Amino acid sequence: MHPYVLDGLTVLFPFEAYQCQVDYMKAVVACLVRGQNGILESPTGTGKTLSLLCASLAWLEQYKILNAELNEAPVQIIYASRTHSQLAQVVKEFKSTDYNRMKITVLGSRDQLCIHPEVKALENSSDKISVCREKVRQKTCLFHRNFEMTKPEVVKLPPMDIEDLVKEGTQKKFCPYFAARELKEKADIIFMPYNYLLDAKARRIHKINVRKCVLIFDEAHNIEQQCEDAASVVISSLDLAGCLEDITKVMQWMIDSQSATTAPVDENDENNVDANALSVTQDQICNLKLKVVKLEELLDNMKTTKGNIPSPGDTAYKWLKSAEIDFNPQGDVQHLLDINQFMAARSNTIFRSNGHSLLKLSEFIETVYPLDENGQPLFTLDMDAQRKGVFKVYLEEETSNNEQRPSIITAKRPKKLHYWCLSPGFAMRQLCMQNTRSILLTSGTLSPIDSFKAQLAIPFDIVIQNNHIIEQNQLFAGILPRSAGNKHLLTSVYRTRQNPEYQEALGQTLHNVIKNIPGGVLVFFPCYKMIEEVVATWKNNATFETMNQRKRVLIEQRNKAKFESQMKEFNTIIDNDERGAMLFAVARGKLSEGIDFSDKSCRAVIIIGIPFAPHQDRRVVAKRHYLDENNRGNKDAMSGDTWYSQQAFRAINQCVGRVIRHRRDYGAVLFFDQRFENNKDKLSKWLCPYVHTVDFTGMMKGLKDFFAQYSSISTAEQSTRPIQQAFFASIGHITTTSKSSMQQAVSSEDIFQTTIKQSIKTTDEDTSNKSNLVHKSLFDAISSTQRTGPTVALQNTGTDDKQRDFDAMLEMKRREATRVESLPRKFFRTTETFEDNSSILPSNTPTTSVANAKTSEYRELLSQLKAAMSHGIYPRFTHMLQDHKTHKTDREIYLKLQTVLVESLAKHHPKLFMDMARHISAEFRQEYIQAGQTHSPSNNAQQTLTVLSSNKRKDVSSPSDQDMPSPKVIKSGQSINPFRCK
């Protein structure tokens, strides 16, 4: 770990931090120390998640120590992201930090966490909630009962993501859902999706108290829309009619139950239900029915919205108030929920209805009259003003002709009432009023910052906008205003999208451009309809077929299962087909965020058109009108047109972030629309210096020259992994080398006479020789892997002192390892594994062939290790293995290495764990094998380790390694964090 003192706080970082990471951590620490809010923008691939975790957890450790004697509720960090898959990646990053002993939990829904077979089988999330609650109330859930009995053991669980918690719960028969909620109470950091924080209803249901908490919103570029959606709701006449039917069924059941109390009961009849199972009384349910009837009558008599200008938001509140709805926590909302829960648990027996309409009405009431987690009204003093100011009501007639209205009151045409929140600041102010300590928003695409701050309507005292960590020659970015041959203007405005000439010109341009792009290409369109139209045209004129011959063409699937299958197909093509693949996707779609297209998975992003939202969409029109009306007369305020444009370019900037995923990555970003010429300032700040306008010939030549500089890079450096895996350079198999080049590479006597600076500034001839080096040990292979990166980028690392020194150290270590053939036999074992004499080459074995075999073996092992470990763990492992090779008898170093390997491999990769045994020194090898058997979670894994260990014990009797001389190691200085948890 590398210590950094920031604002008086020591932060431990797993690697040598880049300057942008240090600046980022400084901003985080400043926010937390001062109790202020912050906006932190840093491009994708700059390590912002790891920086965010290390800085915030270091602060929390210090805060807990300094305030240990105060009898106050503990301060917690709540880390929110958009999806559970993104949270799973964050948890993996957390495990790679020095703060991984802190307590965490990941909150999820029953969809992710419930393991009860009956509940899991339900398709609807609402049904799962209702059935689960009923089983818990009746104490018929085995997993919940076991959880209640094993709480003391559950709270001691180590850090786990949702997948691990479900496995643990399944194995030990306790409920993961309630375990996660219990762990929340004592957790230092809680991970959860956005809506759990932004939605007041969700906070109350999950009992999330944000008082004095630090709230972190990762991938916050979507937070404006998320805030508005959390406070918006819709209900229709059909929903109210459904409520009436469900309430009537329950009332009839109550009458039947009372009349049957004196009759004998058949215990085997599944329709028999205890009359006390429903907590709502007859009077309460009758009163509720009268209120719903009144709501339906009032809605039928309301006039639909004329034009596109909606009514003030207090219209919805007055509608509920006129029907005498009880807004108290134990009032009508609770009665609706109780009836729904009762019906859902018996939907397959006596009711044949799941009560979804009841949930819709309860959700509508809670949204219009929000309560905090304690059941108290939010914005007590100015809620009426809030409803009039930031909410709008749009009333329309139902357009669906397939649904039959089941109402018993009237047969009028059904209506739908939309309750829209048009200001994301409403949800953010709700959070601030709960007395939070700090709110941090971070993403790679938050610009323009001023309008972003204004929309959220809370103070942000600290703002940082980082530049990228890549060099100028790692990105090619060009605007192409005209098609191939300069015949047609490229612009995908609505009136030209369906023009066959434009579509054909676009296809020919795209087909020609991808000739000069290796690997994968992502092509983003404004909408699915445009993809369908252009693909249909291209299939008719054979353009699509010629594209498919150049690169395999895939079109983004909307169905979740088909999409996952498609991504597997894409990965397979990238790994096995040298032509690569091209994915047609939609801006704001699944492929535009949350998926790691690193290295050759995406060597280019092509943007076709500007993804403006449909300008006639009712909600878009309402939002633009709202901004124009609120900001009339204020020249500095954002207009509706400005907001409309910013949303489109923020989506574009998010798409651009797919191409550069880490420090050594490289690629191209191409804009196929002439409108970008006048809108370059709306692109991400870090991207603007790279962007230039070119004609078709200039783009073709620019792409050819750009990728040519990387064509000499070895296959190992250009290899890739499946999407969503670690982005560190993969290891490929070594190419065949000639005997002369081998001797030249491994027998040079002037290696130690070369200075560190000279080792970096290698000539082309030296680089060629190094690419043919045979790896004599696993350590050598690791050094080679960590050294990988574009040649041109390596020549420019002189500006990065920390990275230069680190690379120089690795280069010196590698060169020491290559001297083995010129060293005496007794020194040979320092560059081999910790194996017995059988690992030393016999005298009659051809040196080159055996060395090549060893090389292939070591590189294959590293490739497997990299795939098994997260990208945060793998670099730590390589450094620990190097230290262990140098200090063979140091027990502390060995135990750190053992911990990483046990946690990463013993559980799911027992064979790979045992393969590493021969790289552990003889002094600790038996202990290492026993550790794997002890920590293996399943009998099958233990049996595998036992069998493997019996084979490995043959090597334990090898001569001690202690008498072998150790190579000299250059180590960076480290210090102990005074706030480290013991």
N, C-alpha and C positions, 0 to 999 in steps of 0.2 A: 504494500500500500504506500501511496505517496502523499505526504502531508502538505496541506496548503493553509496558511494562516490568513483568514479573510475577516476583516473587521473585528479582530481579536478572537476569532473562533477558528479552531483547528478542524479542517475538513480532510478526511482520508479518502483518497480517490484511487481506484484500482490500477490506473495507468498514469503515465506522464500526461498531464492535461495540456491540450492546446490552449492558446491564449483566449480564444472565444469561449472555451469551457470555463476557464478561470473567471472571465468577465461575467459569464452567466451565473456562476455560483456566487460571485460577489453580490449580484443583484438580488438573488434569492435570500441570502443571509441578511442583506440590508432590509428587505421587506419584513422578515420574521423578527429581527431584533427590534425594529422600530414599530412593529405592529401596523404596517401599512399594506396597501394593495399594490399589485404590480402586474404589468403586461410585459411578457418576455417572449420576443420573437427571435427564433434561431432556425436557420434552414434545416431541412431534413438531412440527416447524415452527420450532424455535428455533435451527436451524443447528448442531446438536451435532457432525455429521460434520466440517464445515469447521473448527470450533473445535478438535476433537480432532486433526485433521491438522496444523494450523498450530502448535499448542502442542507436540506431540510431535516434529515435525520440527525446530522451532527448538531444542528441547533437544538433539536428536541432533547438529545442526550444532555447537553449542557443545561438546558432549562429545567429538566427534571432534577438534576443534581443541585442546582442553585435554589430550587423551590421545594426540596424534599421535605422540609420541616413544616411547610404551610399545609394546613388542613383544608385543601381545596380539591375540587374535582380535577382529575388529570386532564392536561391539554393533549389533544389528539390531532393527528394530521389525517385529513380525509382526501384521498386521491381519486379523482373521478376521470373517466375517459368514456368514449362513446359506446364501445362494444366490449363484451366479455373477452373476445379474442385479443383485443388491445391490452386489456388488463392482465391477461395471462402473460403477455410479453413483458409487462412492467414488473410482475412478480418475479420472473426469471432474472431481470436486471437487479432487483432487490437482493436476490440470493447471492449475487456476485459482489456485493458491497461488503465493507467491513462492519456494517451495521445489521447484518442478517440475523443477529440474535434477538433483535427487538421483536415485540409481539405484533403480529399482523392478523388480519382476517379479510376475506373477500366476500362481500355481500352479493347474493344473486337471488333470482326468483326460484320458485318451485320447478320451473321448467329445467333449470340447470342442476338443482340440488336435491330434489325429492327422489327417494329410492323406493317408495312404496309401490308395489306392482300395479295396484288398482288405480292409484292417482297418476302414475306415469303413463298409463294407457290412455288417459283422457287427452283429447287433442286440443281443447280450448283452455287457455291459461286461466280464465275466470272460473271454469269448472274445477280446475285443480285447486285453486284457492279455497273455494267453497267446500269441496269434499274433504280437503285436508283439515280445515277448521272444524268441520263436523266430527271427524274421526278423533281429533285431539280433544274436543269437548266431551265426547263420549268415552274417551280413553280406550279406543279400539285400535290405535296405531302402535304396533310393537316397537317400531323404531323410535317413536317419540317417548314411549315409556322407558326404553333402554337409555335414551339420552338423559332423561330426568334422573335416572339412577347412577349414571356415570359422569355427571357434570364435573366432579373434581379431576377426573382423568382427561376429559375433553379439553378443559381450559389449559392443560399442559402440552397440547399438541404443538409440534414445531411449525414453522412457517409453511403454509400450503396454499396452492392455488385451488380453484374450484375442482379441477379434475382429480387432484390428489386427495382433497377432502371427501369427494364422493367415493373414491376407492377405499379410503380409510373407514368411512361410514358403512359401506357395503360389507367390508371384511369383519368389522366389529359390531355390526347390526345396530348402529345408532343413527339418528336423523341428522344428515349434514346441514339441512336448512336451518334448523333450530340451533345446531352447533355453531354455525357462522354467526348467528345473532347473539349467542352467548359470548363468543370470543370477542365480539365488538365492544363489550363493556370494558374490558381490560386492555384492548389493543392499543399500541402506540400509533399505528397507521392502519387506516381502513380503506380498502379499495372497493369502489362501487361504480355503476354506470351513472351517466349524467342525470337521468330523470329521477333517481333516488334523492338527489339534492335539490334540483330545480323545482320539482313538483311538490307543493305543500302537502298534497294528499299522500304521496309516497313517503315523505318524511314522517308524517304522523303514523302511517301504517307500520313502518319499519323502526319507529321510535328513535329517529336520528336527531340527536341534540347537537347543534352546531355552535353552541355558546363557547366562546374562547378557543374555538378550533381554527386550525389553518386549513383552508379549502384550496385544493389545487385542481384546476381543470386542464387536463392535457388534451391535445388536439382540439383546442378551443376555437378553431375557425368556424365551427358550426354552432357556437353557443348562442348566437343571436336567434337563430331559428328555433333552437331547442328551448330557449326561454319562452318564446312566443307560443310554441306548441304546448308547453307544459301548462300554460294558463288559458288555453283555448279548448272548446268543447262543442259538440253538436248533439242535438236531439230532434227526433221527428215525431209526427203524429202516429206513425206505425209503432214507435217505441212506447208511447203512452198507451196505445191500444193493447200492446203486449203486456204491459204492467197490469192493466185492468183484468185481462184474462188470467194471469198468474195469481193475482190477489183473489179473484173469484174462486179459483180452484182450491186455494188454501182455505178460504172461508167455508167452502162446501165440505172439505175434509174435516174441519173443526166441528161442523154440525153433525156429520156422520159419526165422528169419534165419540161425541157426547151421547148420541142415541144408542151407540153400541156398548156403552160402559156396563150395562147390566147383562149383556149377552155373553155366552161362553166364548173364550178366546182360543183360537187355533194357533199354537206356538209355531207351527211350521209354515204358516201363511206369511209370505214376504210383505204383504200389504199391511200387516198389522204394525202400527207405529205408536209408540207411547205418546199419549196426548200432551204430556209435559215436555216433549222434545222441542217444541217451539216456544221461544221465550216471549213472543208477542201475544198479547191478550186479544180476545174477540173485539172488545171496544176499540182497541188501538188499530186493529186491522180494518175495521169498518170505517173508522175516522180517516185512515190513510186512503181508502178507496174513494171516499167522497172528495178528497183533495185532488186525486189524480183525475177524476171525472171533471172537476172544475178546471184543471190545467188543460185538458183536452178541449173543452168548450172554448176557453179563452184563446187557445192557439188557433182553433178553427176560425175564430172571428177576427184575428189579426190580419192586417193587410200586408201583402208581400212587398218586398223592397222594390221601388221603382228606380230603374237605371242601375248604376253601379255604386251609388253612394249609400252606405249602410246607416242605420239608426244608432243613436248613442247607446252605450253598453248598459246603462241603467234600465233599459227596456226589459232585459232578461230578469233583473232583480225584481222589478215591479210586477212582472208576470208571476213569479213565484210567490211574492208577497200577497198578491191578490187572491191566490188559492190558499192562503193562510198556512204555508209550509213552515214547519218548526225547524229552525236552523241549529238548535242546540245539539251538542255532540251525541246525546242519548235520545234525540228526537226522531224525526221522520227518516233521516238518512240511516240511522242505526236500525230502524224497523225494516227498511227496504233490504239492508244487508242481511239481517237475520232471516227474512223470508227467502231470500235468494239462496243462502247457505242451506236452509232446510230443504228447499226444492232440489237443489243441485245434487245433494247427497242421496236423493230418492228419485232422480230423473228417470231411472230405468225400471221403476216399480209402480208407484201410485200416481205420479204426476205426468210423466212423459213430457216434461218441460224442464229446461235447465235454468230458467229465470234470468236470462241475460238482459232482458228489457229493464228489470228492476235495478240491475247494476248501472245501466246507462243513465237512468234517472238520478240515482244516488250520486254518480260522478258529476252530473250536470249541476246539482245543488251544491256540492262541495266546491266546485270550481267557481261558481258565481259568488258563493259566500265562503271563502277559504278560512280554515282554522289552522293554528299552529300545532306542534306535536303534543301540546298540553290541552288541546281542545279549545283554546281561546281564539277569538276572532283576530285576524291580521288586519293591520291598518284601521284600528278602531275609530280613529278621529277623522281620517280623510278617505275612507273606502268609497263613499259616494262620489267624491271628486275623482278618484281613481277610475271608477266605472265609467264615468262620463268622459274622462280625458283619454284613457289609453285602450278602452274596450269599445268594440262596435258589434252591433247585431245585424245580421243579414238573414232575411226570411224569404224563402223560395218554395215553390211547389215541388213535390217529389217528381223526379223524372222517370223512375223505374215503373214499368207497367207489369212487371212479373209478380209483384208482391200483392197479396190480397189483404186488405185492411180488416182485421178481426174486431174492430170496435163495435161495442154494443150501443153506442150513443148516436153516432151520425155517420153518414156515408159520403161526406164531402171529400173533395180531393185532398189527399194528405199533404202536409207541409213539413218543411225542415227548417229548424232555427239554428243558425251558426252564431256562436259567441266567440269572437276573435279578440285576442290580445295583440295589439299592433306595436307594442313597445317592449323590447327585451329587458328594459330597465325595471319593469314591474317585478319580475322574478328575482333579479339581482338585489333590488332594494329589500325584498322580503328576507333574503339571506342576511344582509347587513343589519337589519333591525333585530336579528337574533343575537347580536353582540358577538360576531365573529372576530377573530384576531386579525387574520389576513386572508385575502382572496387573491390567488395567483392564476393568471390565464397565460397559457403558453401554447405555441404552435409555430409552424414554419411559415404560415400564410395569414397573418393578422392585419397586414397593411391594407389601406391607409389607417394608421393608428389613431389619428385625431377623430375621425368619424366613428371608429370602433368604440373609443372611449365615450363619445357623446351618446351613442345608441344605448350603452349599458347603464348610463345615468348614475354611476357611483364614482367616487374619487379614485384615481389611480396615480399614486405619488411617484412611483418608480417605473420607468419604461426603458427597455433595452432592445435594440435591433442589431443583431449580430450579422456580420458578413460570413460567407462560406469559408470552409477550411481548404477548399481545393485551389489548385493553381490555375492560371489563365488558360493553360493548354489542355485542361481536362474537360472543357465544355465548349462545344460548338453550338451557337445559337443564332438562327437566322430567320428573317421574315421574307417570305416569297410572295410578292404581290401579283405576279402573273404566272400562268401555267407554262409547261414545256413549249418551247418555240415562241414564247411571249405572245401567243395568239389570243388568249382569253384572260380577262381580269378575274382573279380568285377572290370571290367574296360570297359567303353563304347566307346573305340576307334572304328573308323568306321568299321574296319574289323570284330569286334566281335558283333556289335549291332544286326546284323541279324542272329546270331547264335542261333538256338532254345534252345540249352542247357543253354546258358547264359541268355536268356530271361526267361526260366523257373526257373532257380536258383534265378534270380532277383525277380521274382514274389513271390516265396516261402519265400524269405528273408523279403520282404516288408510285406507280410501277417502276418508273425510271429512277426515282430517288432511292428506293430500297435496294437497288443494285449495289450501292456504295455503303450500305449499312450492314455490319455483321450482327449475328445474334438475334435477340428479340426486339420487336418494335411495337409500341403501343400507339394506336391512332384513336384520338378522342374526337367524337362528333357532338354537336349540340343536343341531339335527341335521338331516341330509338327510331322514330319515323324517318329521319334522314338516312340512317344506316340502311333501313329496309329499301328505301327508294334508290339509293345509289348502287347498292348491291344488285338489285333487280336489273338496273341498266347495265351494269358491268357484266352480269351473267349473259345478257342478250348479245353483247358485242364481243364476247370472249376475253374482255379485260380481266375479269375475275379469275379465269382459268390461267392466264399468263402470270398473274400475281401469285396464284397458288403454287405455280411451278417454281417461282423465284423464292417465295417463303410460304410456309403453310399458313393459311388464313383461318382464323377462328373469330367468331362473333359472340360477344358477351351474352351469356344466358341469364335470363331473369329469374328462372326457377332456382331455388337454393341448392337442391340436390344436383341438378344438371350443371350448375355453376361450379360446384366442388369437383365434379368429374371432369369438367373442362379444364380446370386449373391443373389437375394431375396430368391430363393430356398435354397441356402446354409445357409443363416441366419436363415430361418425357421427350418432347420434340427438341427442346433447348439442349438437353443433355446428350441426345443421340443423333440429331440431324444437323449437319454443319450449315445447312441453309438457314436455320433459325425459324422463327415463327412471327406472325403479325396478328395482333389482337385488335379488333374493332370494338371500341368501348364508348361509353357515354359519360361526359363530364357530370359530376355529382353522383355517379353510379358506384357499384361495388369496387371497380378496379381503380378508381381515382384516389382512394385512400385506404389505409389499414392493411395493405399488402406490400411486402418487401420484395420489390423487383430489383435485386442487386446484381451487379456485374453483368454478364452477358444475357441475363434474363430480360434486360431492357437497356439496349445501347442507344435507343432514340425514342423520344416522345414527339408525336406529330399532332398539332392542334389544328383541326379543321373548323373554321368559323368561331363565333363567340357565343357561348351558351346562355343567352338571355332567357329569363323565365318567360312563359307565354304572356304577352302584354295585355291580353284580354281576360286573363284569369281574374276572377272576382276578388280574390284576396290580394293579389298583386295590385290591382287597381285601388283597392281600399287602402293599402299600405302607402302607395304613392300619394294619394289624396290626403291621407293623415299627415304625412310629413310636410306636404306643401302648406296645409292649413296651419299646422302648429308652428311652422318656422317662417310664416309670412312676415316680411319686413326685416328679417334677420339675415343679412347677406352671408354671414359666416356659418350659418346653420346649413345642414345637409338637406337638399331638396329631394323630392321623390325620384326625379330623373337620375340624380347622382347616386342615390341608393341603388337604383335599378342597375346601373352600370357597374357599381362596385361589387355587387353580388356575383355578376357574371365573371369578372376578372379574378375575384377571389377563388372561384371554382377552377379557373384556368391555372392559377398559381399552384393550386393543390395538385392538379394533374402533372404540372412540370416537376413537382417534387418526387415523382416516380423514378427519375432517371439517375440521379446522384444519391447513392445510399450510404456512402462511407468515404473516408479520406482518400482511398486509392481508386475509387470508382471513376469512370469517365463515360461520356456519351454526348448526344446531340439533342437539341430542342429546336423544332422547326414549326413555324407559324404559317399555315397556308391560308392567309387572308390579308388583303391589302389594308384593312382597317387597323391592323396592329401598328402600322407605320406612325399613326397619329396618337397611339395610345400606349406607347412604350413605358410612360411614366406610371401606368397603372399596374405594371408587372412588379413582382417582388423586388425589393431594394437590392438584394444580392445579385439578382439576375440581370438587371439593367445594363451594367457595364459590358456584358458579354454579347448583347443583342445588336445585330446590324442587319440592314436590308440588303439583299442580293437578288440578282436575276437568276434564272434557272441554270445557266452555264456556270455562274459563280458558285451556286449552291452545290452543284455536282462536283466541281473541282475542290471546293472547300471540304466537303465530306470525304472525298477520296484522300486528300492530303491529311486531314485530321485523323482518320482511322489508320492511315499508312504508318504513322509514327508509333502505333501500338502493334503493328503486324509482326514485329520481331520478338514480341513478348512470348515466352514459352507457353505451351498449352496449359501447363499447371496454373499459370497466373490468370488465364482467361476462363478456366473452368468455373462452374457455378454450382449452386446447391438448389434444392427445391425451394420454392417461394415460401417466405415466412420462416426460413432458417437463418442461421447466423450469417453475417455478411463478411466475415474474414476470409482471406484468400484460401481457396481450396488447394488440395495437393493432387496433382495428376501423376501418372506413371512416367518415369524417366525415359527419355528417348535413347536409342542405341547410340553408343559412342565408339569412336575408333580408338585403337590401342594407343596411337601416338598422342591424340588429344587427351586421353586419360592420363598418360604419363606426364604430359605437360601440365595438367591441372593439379595433380596430387604430389608431384615430386619437386616442385619449385622450392629452392633453398632460400630464396630471398623474401619469403612471406613475412617473417618477423621483422625484416628491415624496412618494410613499407609502413609509412605513418598512417594514423587514423584518417587524416584528411585525404591522403592519396588513395586510401581504400574506398572512399566514396566516389572520388572523381576517376572512375575507371574508364579506360578506353574501350572502344567498340570491340577490339580483339580480346581484351580481358573479359568483357561481358560475355562474349561468345564462349570462351573457355569455361567460365563459371556455370553457364547453362548446362554444360556437359558433366559437371562434377558428380561423382558417385557418393552417395551418403553412406558414411561408414557406421553411423549410429543413429538412434532415434533423436538424439540431441542435435546432430547435424541436420537431420531432416526438419526439425523444428526451426532451427536457425534459418534454413533456406526458406521456409514458409513465411516466417516473420519478416524476411527481407524482401518478399515479393512486392511488386508494384511496378507501374509503368516506368520505363527507362528514363523518359523525359522528366517525369515527376521526381525521380531519384536525383537527377542532376540539379533540381531546384530546391532540394531540401536544405541547402545552406542557409536559407532564411529562417529555418525553424531549428533553433539551437538544440532544444530538448530532443526532437525527433532525430536530428543528425547524430547527437551523441549516442542515442539508443541504437540507431542503425550501425554506427561505427563499432560499438561494443559487440553487436551480433556478428559483424563482419570479422572482427578479430577472433572471436570465439570459433567461427566457422573455419577460418584459416588455420587455427591451431589444430582443429579436428582433421583437416586435410593432410597434415604432415605425417599421418600414421605410418605410411609405407617407408618413410625415411627415418623413422624412429626405431630404436632397439625394441626387440620383442617384449621386454618387460614393461614398456610403456604402452603397449597396444591396448590393454584393457581399459585405459582411461577414456578411450573414445568408443569403446564397445558398450554393450549392455552389461548389467551385473549378472552375467551368466557364467557357467563353468567353462573349462578349456575347450569344450566342443565348439564354442562360438569363435575360437581363433582359427584362422585359416590354416589348414594343413599344408605342409610344404609342397605336396604334389598337386595342389589344386590351382587351376588357373586363376590368377588374382582378379582379373577383370570380370569373368563370368560369375564368380562367387560374390564379388562386391556388388555387381549389378543385381544379383538375386537379393542380397541384403537390402540394397537400396529400395527395390520394389516392395519388399516386406515392410520396411520401416514406413515408407510413404503410405502404403495401404493401411497400416495400423493408425497412423495419424489421421488419415481421411475418415476412418471409422470413429475415432475419438471425437473428431470435430462434429460429425453428424450427431453423435450421442449427447454432446454437451451443448449448453446454450452459449451464445457468442460472448456472454460476459464471463462464463466460467473457463472457457478454453484458454484464453490468454493467461489467466492466473495459473492454470495447470502447467503451461509451458515454462513460466518463470520458476515455479516451484520445483519442477523436474530438473531444471538447470542448477538450481541451488543444491538440490539433493545429490546430483552427480558430483558437485564440487565438494560438498561437506557430507560425506557418506555416513559419518558416525554421529552427526548432529541430530539428536532425537526430536528436538522442537521443529526443525525443518521437515523431518520425516512425517511427523504427526499432522502437520498442515497439509502435506501432499496426500496422506492417507485419507484425511477428512474429505478433501475434494473428490477423490476417486470413489470413496464409499458412497457419498451423497449423489454423485453423478452416474455411477455405473453399476454398483452392486445390486441396486433394486431392479433395474430393467435390463441391464446388459451384463449378466454374470460372466459370460465367456470373455467379453472384452475386458472385464475387470481382472480376470485371471491372466489374460495375455500381458497385462502390465506388470505381473509379478516378477518377471525376469529383468525388469528395469528398476526394481527395488534392490537396494544393497542387501547382501547376504545377512547382515546383522539384524535386519528388520523384516526379512521376507516372510518368515513363518508367521510373525505377528500380523503382517499385512493379509495373509491368506485367512487367518482366523477372524480378522476384522470383517472381511467380506462375508464369511459364513454367519457371523453374529448379526450383522445388519441386514441380511437378506430377509425380505418380508414374507416370502412364500416358501412352502416346502419344495416346490419344483426348483426354485432358484437355489435353495440350499443344497439340494441333491446335485444340481449342475456344478456348483462351486466345489462340493466335496469330490466329485469325479475329476474335475479339472485340477484341484489341488493335489490329488494323489499322483497325477502325472507331473505336476510341477515340483514335487518334493525331490525328484531325481536331481534337480539343479541346486537344491539347498546346500548340498555338501561341497559346493565349489569352494575354492580357496578364498580366504578372507580378502576383501578389497582394501583393508585398512592400510596395508603396506604399500599401496600403489600411490605414486605422486599425483597430487591434484593439480589440474590446470588453474592458472590464475584467473580470477573473475573480477570484472569491473562492476561494482555494485553502487547504485545510487543511494544517497543518504536517506535514512528514514528516522522518524521520531515517533514517540509513543503519544497517543492521544490522551490527554489527562482526563477526558470525560468518557473514556471507554468503559462500557458496562463490564463488570467482572463476572 
